[in-house]
Amino acid sequence: MDDRTINLGKGQTLRVLASSAETLELESTWVGTGKRPPSHRHPRQDERFEVLTGQLSVELDGGPLRELRAGDTLHVPRGTAHRMWNGGPDTTRALWRVTPALRTEEMFRFIGGGLSPLRIATLLWRHRNEYRLRLGR
């Protein structure tokens, strides 16, 4: 694995395409584990996804499940609670843009180091400008 690749654990790998203070561009690959990540939001960032292959299951603000397929795009405005995962049997690939980047690449690299309870607490404090868990559902 090269230094542009970040393994977020079972099921998701990121490849950094471009990284600057303004924008982080990634190619994300999800294998079909069906595991749903926690709902979360980004208080100061917008995200844009374009599905290249496979299917991406998405929940926005607790709304109905959406299934995105190759060619579909999704804009997630800052502050919008969301979660996404590969709900299908095939590998899913998507282009992913985060603006502004803030410390998101650093956050993903931290997550790639594993998440014990102490590391989760550290993540939530250290990257509170990039990532907040949605409480409730």
Rosetta constraint file for C-alpha pairs under 8 A:
AtomPair CA 1 CA 5 HARMONIC 6.23 0.50
AtomPair CA 4 CA 15 HARMONIC 5.52 0.50
AtomPair CA 4 CA 16 HARMONIC 5.08 0.50
AtomPair CA 4 CA 17 HARMONIC 7.60 0.50
AtomPair CA 5 CA 13 HARMONIC 7.08 0.50
AtomPair CA 5 CA 14 HARMONIC 5.64 0.50
AtomPair CA 5 CA 15 HARMONIC 4.47 0.50
AtomPair CA 5 CA 16 HARMONIC 6.37 0.50
AtomPair CA 6 CA 13 HARMONIC 5.77 0.50
AtomPair CA 6 CA 14 HARMONIC 5.00 0.50
AtomPair CA 6 CA 15 HARMONIC 6.32 0.50
AtomPair CA 6 CA 16 HARMONIC 7.91 0.50
AtomPair CA 6 CA 108 HARMONIC 7.13 0.50
AtomPair CA 6 CA 109 HARMONIC 6.29 0.50
AtomPair CA 6 CA 112 HARMONIC 6.23 0.50
AtomPair CA 7 CA 12 HARMONIC 6.38 0.50
AtomPair CA 7 CA 13 HARMONIC 4.51 0.50
AtomPair CA 7 CA 14 HARMONIC 6.32 0.50
AtomPair CA 7 CA 112 HARMONIC 5.39 0.50
AtomPair CA 8 CA 12 HARMONIC 5.46 0.50
AtomPair CA 8 CA 13 HARMONIC 5.71 0.50
AtomPair CA 8 CA 14 HARMONIC 7.39 0.50
AtomPair CA 8 CA 108 HARMONIC 7.15 0.50
AtomPair CA 8 CA 111 HARMONIC 6.16 0.50
AtomPair CA 8 CA 112 HARMONIC 4.61 0.50
AtomPair CA 8 CA 114 HARMONIC 7.99 0.50
AtomPair CA 9 CA 13 HARMONIC 7.55 0.50
AtomPair CA 9 CA 112 HARMONIC 6.48 0.50
AtomPair CA 9 CA 114 HARMONIC 7.40 0.50
AtomPair CA 11 CA 29 HARMONIC 7.92 0.50
AtomPair CA 11 CA 30 HARMONIC 5.28 0.50
AtomPair CA 11 CA 31 HARMONIC 4.88 0.50
AtomPair CA 11 CA 32 HARMONIC 7.07 0.50
AtomPair CA 11 CA 33 HARMONIC 6.20 0.50
AtomPair CA 12 CA 28 HARMONIC 6.96 0.50
AtomPair CA 12 CA 29 HARMONIC 5.55 0.50
AtomPair CA 12 CA 30 HARMONIC 4.49 0.50
AtomPair CA 12 CA 31 HARMONIC 6.55 0.50
AtomPair CA 13 CA 28 HARMONIC 5.80 0.50
AtomPair CA 13 CA 29 HARMONIC 5.21 0.50
AtomPair CA 13 CA 30 HARMONIC 6.66 0.50
AtomPair CA 14 CA 26 HARMONIC 6.30 0.50
AtomPair CA 14 CA 27 HARMONIC 5.74 0.50
AtomPair CA 14 CA 28 HARMONIC 4.56 0.50
AtomPair CA 14 CA 29 HARMONIC 6.41 0.50
AtomPair CA 15 CA 26 HARMONIC 5.49 0.50
AtomPair CA 15 CA 27 HARMONIC 5.13 0.50
AtomPair CA 15 CA 28 HARMONIC 6.42 0.50
AtomPair CA 16 CA 24 HARMONIC 7.62 0.50
AtomPair CA 16 CA 25 HARMONIC 6.23 0.50
AtomPair CA 16 CA 26 HARMONIC 4.65 0.50
AtomPair CA 16 CA 27 HARMONIC 6.64 0.50
AtomPair CA 17 CA 24 HARMONIC 7.80 0.50
AtomPair CA 17 CA 25 HARMONIC 5.33 0.50
AtomPair CA 17 CA 26 HARMONIC 5.20 0.50
AtomPair CA 17 CA 27 HARMONIC 6.89 0.50
AtomPair CA 18 CA 23 HARMONIC 7.54 0.50
AtomPair CA 18 CA 24 HARMONIC 5.83 0.50
AtomPair CA 18 CA 25 HARMONIC 5.01 0.50
AtomPair CA 18 CA 26 HARMONIC 7.06 0.50
AtomPair CA 19 CA 23 HARMONIC 6.05 0.50
AtomPair CA 19 CA 24 HARMONIC 4.56 0.50
AtomPair CA 19 CA 25 HARMONIC 6.34 0.50
AtomPair CA 19 CA 101 HARMONIC 7.56 0.50
AtomPair CA 19 CA 105 HARMONIC 7.76 0.50
AtomPair CA 20 CA 24 HARMONIC 6.24 0.50
AtomPair CA 20 CA 101 HARMONIC 6.83 0.50
AtomPair CA 21 CA 100 HARMONIC 6.62 0.50
AtomPair CA 21 CA 101 HARMONIC 5.53 0.50
AtomPair CA 21 CA 102 HARMONIC 6.13 0.50
AtomPair CA 22 CA 99 HARMONIC 5.97 0.50
AtomPair CA 22 CA 100 HARMONIC 4.58 0.50
AtomPair CA 22 CA 101 HARMONIC 5.42 0.50
AtomPair CA 22 CA 102 HARMONIC 7.48 0.50
AtomPair CA 23 CA 97 HARMONIC 6.81 0.50
AtomPair CA 23 CA 98 HARMONIC 5.70 0.50
AtomPair CA 23 CA 99 HARMONIC 4.82 0.50
AtomPair CA 23 CA 100 HARMONIC 5.21 0.50
AtomPair CA 23 CA 101 HARMONIC 4.69 0.50
AtomPair CA 24 CA 97 HARMONIC 5.70 0.50
AtomPair CA 24 CA 98 HARMONIC 5.15 0.50
AtomPair CA 24 CA 99 HARMONIC 6.71 0.50
AtomPair CA 24 CA 100 HARMONIC 7.48 0.50
AtomPair CA 24 CA 101 HARMONIC 5.10 0.50
AtomPair CA 24 CA 104 HARMONIC 7.62 0.50
AtomPair CA 24 CA 105 HARMONIC 7.28 0.50
AtomPair CA 25 CA 95 HARMONIC 7.29 0.50
AtomPair CA 25 CA 96 HARMONIC 5.79 0.50
AtomPair CA 25 CA 97 HARMONIC 4.58 0.50
AtomPair CA 25 CA 98 HARMONIC 6.58 0.50
AtomPair CA 26 CA 95 HARMONIC 5.82 0.50
AtomPair CA 26 CA 96 HARMONIC 5.05 0.50
AtomPair CA 26 CA 97 HARMONIC 6.36 0.50
AtomPair CA 27 CA 93 HARMONIC 6.86 0.50
AtomPair CA 27 CA 94 HARMONIC 5.67 0.50
AtomPair CA 27 CA 95 HARMONIC 4.61 0.50
AtomPair CA 27 CA 96 HARMONIC 6.02 0.50
AtomPair CA 28 CA 93 HARMONIC 5.58 0.50
AtomPair CA 28 CA 94 HARMONIC 5.35 0.50
AtomPair CA 28 CA 95 HARMONIC 6.37 0.50
AtomPair CA 28 CA 96 HARMONIC 6.88 0.50
AtomPair CA 29 CA 91 HARMONIC 6.94 0.50
AtomPair CA 29 CA 92 HARMONIC 5.62 0.50
AtomPair CA 29 CA 93 HARMONIC 4.51 0.50
AtomPair CA 29 CA 94 HARMONIC 6.72 0.50
AtomPair CA 30 CA 85 HARMONIC 7.13 0.50
AtomPair CA 30 CA 86 HARMONIC 5.85 0.50
AtomPair CA 30 CA 91 HARMONIC 5.79 0.50
AtomPair CA 30 CA 92 HARMONIC 5.14 0.50
AtomPair CA 30 CA 93 HARMONIC 6.50 0.50
AtomPair CA 31 CA 86 HARMONIC 6.45 0.50
AtomPair CA 31 CA 89 HARMONIC 7.85 0.50
AtomPair CA 31 CA 90 HARMONIC 6.78 0.50
AtomPair CA 31 CA 91 HARMONIC 4.62 0.50
AtomPair CA 31 CA 92 HARMONIC 6.43 0.50
AtomPair CA 32 CA 86 HARMONIC 5.18 0.50
AtomPair CA 32 CA 87 HARMONIC 6.16 0.50
AtomPair CA 32 CA 88 HARMONIC 5.60 0.50
AtomPair CA 32 CA 89 HARMONIC 5.02 0.50
AtomPair CA 32 CA 90 HARMONIC 5.85 0.50
AtomPair CA 32 CA 91 HARMONIC 5.94 0.50
AtomPair CA 32 CA 92 HARMONIC 7.68 0.50
AtomPair CA 33 CA 86 HARMONIC 6.81 0.50
AtomPair CA 33 CA 87 HARMONIC 7.33 0.50
AtomPair CA 33 CA 89 HARMONIC 7.98 0.50
AtomPair CA 34 CA 85 HARMONIC 6.67 0.50
AtomPair CA 34 CA 86 HARMONIC 5.79 0.50
AtomPair CA 34 CA 87 HARMONIC 4.82 0.50
AtomPair CA 34 CA 88 HARMONIC 7.15 0.50
AtomPair CA 35 CA 85 HARMONIC 6.79 0.50
AtomPair CA 35 CA 86 HARMONIC 7.76 0.50
AtomPair CA 35 CA 87 HARMONIC 7.89 0.50
AtomPair CA 36 CA 83 HARMONIC 7.38 0.50
AtomPair CA 36 CA 84 HARMONIC 6.91 0.50
AtomPair CA 36 CA 85 HARMONIC 5.81 0.50
AtomPair CA 37 CA 83 HARMONIC 6.21 0.50
AtomPair CA 37 CA 84 HARMONIC 6.94 0.50
AtomPair CA 37 CA 85 HARMONIC 7.03 0.50
AtomPair CA 38 CA 83 HARMONIC 6.46 0.50
AtomPair CA 38 CA 133 HARMONIC 7.08 0.50
AtomPair CA 38 CA 134 HARMONIC 7.71 0.50
AtomPair CA 39 CA 81 HARMONIC 6.15 0.50
AtomPair CA 39 CA 82 HARMONIC 5.20 0.50
AtomPair CA 39 CA 83 HARMONIC 4.87 0.50
AtomPair CA 39 CA 133 HARMONIC 6.20 0.50
AtomPair CA 39 CA 134 HARMONIC 5.40 0.50
AtomPair CA 39 CA 137 HARMONIC 7.92 0.50
AtomPair CA 40 CA 81 HARMONIC 5.11 0.50
AtomPair CA 40 CA 82 HARMONIC 5.57 0.50
AtomPair CA 40 CA 83 HARMONIC 6.55 0.50
AtomPair CA 40 CA 131 HARMONIC 6.84 0.50
AtomPair CA 40 CA 132 HARMONIC 5.49 0.50
AtomPair CA 40 CA 133 HARMONIC 4.22 0.50
AtomPair CA 40 CA 134 HARMONIC 4.68 0.50
AtomPair CA 41 CA 78 HARMONIC 7.12 0.50
AtomPair CA 41 CA 79 HARMONIC 5.39 0.50
AtomPair CA 41 CA 80 HARMONIC 5.52 0.50
AtomPair CA 41 CA 81 HARMONIC 4.51 0.50
AtomPair CA 41 CA 82 HARMONIC 6.28 0.50
AtomPair CA 41 CA 131 HARMONIC 5.97 0.50
AtomPair CA 41 CA 132 HARMONIC 5.35 0.50
AtomPair CA 41 CA 133 HARMONIC 6.42 0.50
AtomPair CA 41 CA 134 HARMONIC 6.60 0.50
AtomPair CA 42 CA 46 HARMONIC 7.36 0.50
AtomPair CA 42 CA 78 HARMONIC 5.45 0.50
AtomPair CA 42 CA 79 HARMONIC 5.38 0.50
AtomPair CA 42 CA 80 HARMONIC 7.17 0.50
AtomPair CA 42 CA 81 HARMONIC 7.82 0.50
AtomPair CA 42 CA 129 HARMONIC 7.19 0.50
AtomPair CA 42 CA 130 HARMONIC 5.29 0.50
AtomPair CA 42 CA 131 HARMONIC 4.98 0.50
AtomPair CA 42 CA 132 HARMONIC 6.27 0.50
AtomPair CA 43 CA 78 HARMONIC 5.38 0.50
AtomPair CA 43 CA 79 HARMONIC 4.60 0.50
AtomPair CA 43 CA 129 HARMONIC 6.31 0.50
AtomPair CA 43 CA 130 HARMONIC 6.60 0.50
AtomPair CA 43 CA 131 HARMONIC 7.12 0.50
AtomPair CA 43 CA 132 HARMONIC 7.39 0.50
AtomPair CA 44 CA 78 HARMONIC 5.62 0.50
AtomPair CA 44 CA 79 HARMONIC 7.10 0.50
AtomPair CA 44 CA 100 HARMONIC 7.71 0.50
AtomPair CA 44 CA 129 HARMONIC 6.43 0.50
AtomPair CA 44 CA 130 HARMONIC 6.70 0.50
AtomPair CA 45 CA 77 HARMONIC 7.21 0.50
AtomPair CA 45 CA 78 HARMONIC 4.81 0.50
AtomPair CA 45 CA 79 HARMONIC 7.73 0.50
AtomPair CA 45 CA 98 HARMONIC 6.55 0.50
AtomPair CA 45 CA 99 HARMONIC 5.43 0.50
AtomPair CA 45 CA 100 HARMONIC 5.72 0.50
AtomPair CA 45 CA 101 HARMONIC 7.43 0.50
AtomPair CA 45 CA 130 HARMONIC 7.08 0.50
AtomPair CA 46 CA 75 HARMONIC 7.46 0.50
AtomPair CA 46 CA 76 HARMONIC 5.83 0.50
AtomPair CA 46 CA 77 HARMONIC 4.70 0.50
AtomPair CA 46 CA 78 HARMONIC 4.69 0.50
AtomPair CA 46 CA 98 HARMONIC 5.85 0.50
AtomPair CA 46 CA 99 HARMONIC 5.38 0.50
AtomPair CA 46 CA 100 HARMONIC 7.28 0.50
AtomPair CA 47 CA 75 HARMONIC 5.84 0.50
AtomPair CA 47 CA 76 HARMONIC 5.04 0.50
AtomPair CA 47 CA 77 HARMONIC 6.50 0.50
AtomPair CA 47 CA 78 HARMONIC 7.55 0.50
AtomPair CA 47 CA 96 HARMONIC 7.03 0.50
AtomPair CA 47 CA 97 HARMONIC 5.55 0.50
AtomPair CA 47 CA 98 HARMONIC 4.67 0.50
AtomPair CA 47 CA 99 HARMONIC 6.51 0.50
AtomPair CA 48 CA 73 HARMONIC 7.16 0.50
AtomPair CA 48 CA 74 HARMONIC 5.63 0.50
AtomPair CA 48 CA 75 HARMONIC 4.51 0.50
AtomPair CA 48 CA 76 HARMONIC 6.21 0.50
AtomPair CA 48 CA 96 HARMONIC 5.70 0.50
AtomPair CA 48 CA 97 HARMONIC 5.16 0.50
AtomPair CA 48 CA 98 HARMONIC 6.77 0.50
AtomPair CA 49 CA 73 HARMONIC 5.42 0.50
AtomPair CA 49 CA 74 HARMONIC 5.10 0.50
AtomPair CA 49 CA 75 HARMONIC 6.54 0.50
AtomPair CA 49 CA 94 HARMONIC 6.37 0.50
AtomPair CA 49 CA 95 HARMONIC 5.61 0.50
AtomPair CA 49 CA 96 HARMONIC 4.62 0.50
AtomPair CA 49 CA 97 HARMONIC 6.59 0.50
AtomPair CA 50 CA 70 HARMONIC 7.70 0.50
AtomPair CA 50 CA 71 HARMONIC 6.52 0.50
AtomPair CA 50 CA 72 HARMONIC 5.84 0.50
AtomPair CA 50 CA 73 HARMONIC 4.34 0.50
AtomPair CA 50 CA 74 HARMONIC 6.58 0.50
AtomPair CA 50 CA 94 HARMONIC 5.31 0.50
AtomPair CA 50 CA 95 HARMONIC 5.13 0.50
AtomPair CA 50 CA 96 HARMONIC 6.66 0.50
AtomPair CA 51 CA 55 HARMONIC 7.40 0.50
AtomPair CA 51 CA 56 HARMONIC 7.35 0.50
AtomPair CA 51 CA 68 HARMONIC 6.96 0.50
AtomPair CA 51 CA 69 HARMONIC 6.01 0.50
AtomPair CA 51 CA 70 HARMONIC 4.79 0.50
AtomPair CA 51 CA 71 HARMONIC 5.62 0.50
AtomPair CA 51 CA 72 HARMONIC 5.65 0.50
AtomPair CA 51 CA 73 HARMONIC 6.40 0.50
AtomPair CA 51 CA 92 HARMONIC 7.54 0.50
AtomPair CA 51 CA 93 HARMONIC 6.13 0.50
AtomPair CA 51 CA 94 HARMONIC 4.20 0.50
AtomPair CA 51 CA 95 HARMONIC 6.51 0.50
AtomPair CA 52 CA 69 HARMONIC 7.70 0.50
AtomPair CA 52 CA 70 HARMONIC 4.76 0.50
AtomPair CA 52 CA 71 HARMONIC 6.11 0.50
AtomPair CA 52 CA 92 HARMONIC 7.41 0.50
AtomPair CA 52 CA 93 HARMONIC 5.35 0.50
AtomPair CA 52 CA 94 HARMONIC 5.04 0.50
AtomPair CA 52 CA 95 HARMONIC 7.13 0.50
AtomPair CA 53 CA 69 HARMONIC 6.92 0.50
AtomPair CA 53 CA 70 HARMONIC 4.86 0.50
AtomPair CA 53 CA 91 HARMONIC 7.40 0.50
AtomPair CA 53 CA 92 HARMONIC 5.23 0.50
AtomPair CA 53 CA 93 HARMONIC 5.18 0.50
AtomPair CA 53 CA 94 HARMONIC 7.01 0.50
AtomPair CA 54 CA 69 HARMONIC 6.00 0.50
AtomPair CA 54 CA 70 HARMONIC 6.20 0.50
AtomPair CA 54 CA 88 HARMONIC 7.30 0.50
AtomPair CA 54 CA 90 HARMONIC 5.88 0.50
AtomPair CA 54 CA 91 HARMONIC 5.83 0.50
AtomPair CA 54 CA 92 HARMONIC 4.20 0.50
AtomPair CA 54 CA 93 HARMONIC 6.64 0.50
AtomPair CA 55 CA 67 HARMONIC 6.48 0.50
AtomPair CA 55 CA 68 HARMONIC 5.49 0.50
AtomPair CA 55 CA 69 HARMONIC 4.61 0.50
AtomPair CA 55 CA 70 HARMONIC 6.95 0.50
AtomPair CA 55 CA 86 HARMONIC 6.21 0.50
AtomPair CA 55 CA 87 HARMONIC 6.81 0.50
AtomPair CA 55 CA 88 HARMONIC 6.01 0.50
AtomPair CA 55 CA 90 HARMONIC 7.72 0.50
AtomPair CA 55 CA 92 HARMONIC 5.79 0.50
AtomPair CA 56 CA 67 HARMONIC 5.71 0.50
AtomPair CA 56 CA 68 HARMONIC 5.01 0.50
AtomPair CA 56 CA 69 HARMONIC 6.48 0.50
AtomPair CA 56 CA 84 HARMONIC 6.60 0.50
AtomPair CA 56 CA 85 HARMONIC 5.78 0.50
AtomPair CA 56 CA 86 HARMONIC 4.93 0.50
AtomPair CA 56 CA 87 HARMONIC 6.33 0.50
AtomPair CA 56 CA 88 HARMONIC 7.61 0.50
AtomPair CA 56 CA 92 HARMONIC 6.77 0.50
AtomPair CA 57 CA 65 HARMONIC 6.79 0.50
AtomPair CA 57 CA 66 HARMONIC 5.79 0.50
AtomPair CA 57 CA 67 HARMONIC 4.70 0.50
AtomPair CA 57 CA 68 HARMONIC 6.36 0.50
AtomPair CA 57 CA 84 HARMONIC 5.41 0.50
AtomPair CA 57 CA 85 HARMONIC 5.31 0.50
AtomPair CA 57 CA 86 HARMONIC 5.83 0.50
AtomPair CA 57 CA 87 HARMONIC 5.50 0.50
AtomPair CA 58 CA 65 HARMONIC 5.79 0.50
AtomPair CA 58 CA 66 HARMONIC 5.10 0.50
AtomPair CA 58 CA 67 HARMONIC 6.30 0.50
AtomPair CA 58 CA 68 HARMONIC 7.49 0.50
AtomPair CA 58 CA 82 HARMONIC 7.22 0.50
AtomPair CA 58 CA 83 HARMONIC 5.89 0.50
AtomPair CA 58 CA 84 HARMONIC 4.43 0.50
AtomPair CA 58 CA 85 HARMONIC 6.80 0.50
AtomPair CA 59 CA 63 HARMONIC 6.00 0.50
AtomPair CA 59 CA 64 HARMONIC 6.36 0.50
AtomPair CA 59 CA 65 HARMONIC 5.13 0.50
AtomPair CA 59 CA 66 HARMONIC 6.39 0.50
AtomPair CA 59 CA 82 HARMONIC 5.44 0.50
AtomPair CA 59 CA 83 HARMONIC 5.51 0.50
AtomPair CA 59 CA 84 HARMONIC 6.49 0.50
AtomPair CA 60 CA 64 HARMONIC 7.60 0.50
AtomPair CA 60 CA 65 HARMONIC 7.92 0.50
AtomPair CA 60 CA 80 HARMONIC 6.97 0.50
AtomPair CA 60 CA 81 HARMONIC 5.88 0.50
AtomPair CA 60 CA 82 HARMONIC 4.45 0.50
AtomPair CA 60 CA 83 HARMONIC 6.89 0.50
AtomPair CA 61 CA 80 HARMONIC 6.09 0.50
AtomPair CA 61 CA 81 HARMONIC 4.67 0.50
AtomPair CA 61 CA 82 HARMONIC 5.78 0.50
AtomPair CA 62 CA 81 HARMONIC 7.37 0.50
AtomPair CA 62 CA 82 HARMONIC 7.39 0.50
AtomPair CA 62 CA 137 HARMONIC 7.63 0.50
AtomPair CA 68 CA 72 HARMONIC 5.73 0.50
AtomPair CA 68 CA 73 HARMONIC 7.57 0.50
AtomPair CA 76 CA 80 HARMONIC 6.45 0.50
AtomPair CA 76 CA 82 HARMONIC 7.91 0.50
AtomPair CA 81 CA 134 HARMONIC 6.33 0.50
AtomPair CA 86 CA 91 HARMONIC 7.51 0.50
AtomPair CA 86 CA 92 HARMONIC 6.41 0.50
AtomPair CA 101 CA 105 HARMONIC 7.57 0.50
AtomPair CA 102 CA 129 HARMONIC 7.99 0.50
AtomPair CA 102 CA 130 HARMONIC 7.09 0.50
AtomPair CA 103 CA 107 HARMONIC 6.22 0.50
AtomPair CA 103 CA 127 HARMONIC 7.32 0.50
AtomPair CA 103 CA 130 HARMONIC 6.97 0.50
AtomPair CA 104 CA 108 HARMONIC 6.22 0.50
AtomPair CA 104 CA 127 HARMONIC 7.92 0.50
AtomPair CA 104 CA 130 HARMONIC 6.29 0.50
AtomPair CA 105 CA 109 HARMONIC 6.27 0.50
AtomPair CA 106 CA 110 HARMONIC 6.20 0.50
AtomPair CA 107 CA 111 HARMONIC 6.27 0.50
AtomPair CA 107 CA 123 HARMONIC 7.31 0.50
AtomPair CA 107 CA 127 HARMONIC 6.58 0.50
AtomPair CA 108 CA 112 HARMONIC 6.12 0.50
AtomPair CA 109 CA 113 HARMONIC 6.65 0.50
AtomPair CA 110 CA 114 HARMONIC 7.47 0.50
AtomPair CA 110 CA 123 HARMONIC 7.57 0.50
AtomPair CA 111 CA 115 HARMONIC 6.30 0.50
AtomPair CA 111 CA 123 HARMONIC 7.72 0.50
AtomPair CA 114 CA 119 HARMONIC 7.61 0.50
AtomPair CA 115 CA 119 HARMONIC 5.25 0.50
AtomPair CA 115 CA 120 HARMONIC 5.65 0.50
AtomPair CA 116 CA 120 HARMONIC 6.15 0.50
AtomPair CA 117 CA 121 HARMONIC 6.34 0.50
AtomPair CA 118 CA 122 HARMONIC 6.22 0.50
AtomPair CA 119 CA 123 HARMONIC 5.95 0.50
AtomPair CA 120 CA 124 HARMONIC 6.17 0.50
AtomPair CA 121 CA 125 HARMONIC 6.33 0.50
AtomPair CA 122 CA 126 HARMONIC 5.78 0.50
AtomPair CA 123 CA 127 HARMONIC 5.65 0.50
AtomPair CA 123 CA 128 HARMONIC 7.72 0.50
AtomPair CA 124 CA 128 HARMONIC 5.50 0.50
AtomPair CA 124 CA 131 HARMONIC 6.90 0.50
AtomPair CA 124 CA 132 HARMONIC 6.75 0.50
AtomPair CA 127 CA 131 HARMONIC 5.93 0.50
AtomPair CA 128 CA 132 HARMONIC 6.03 0.50
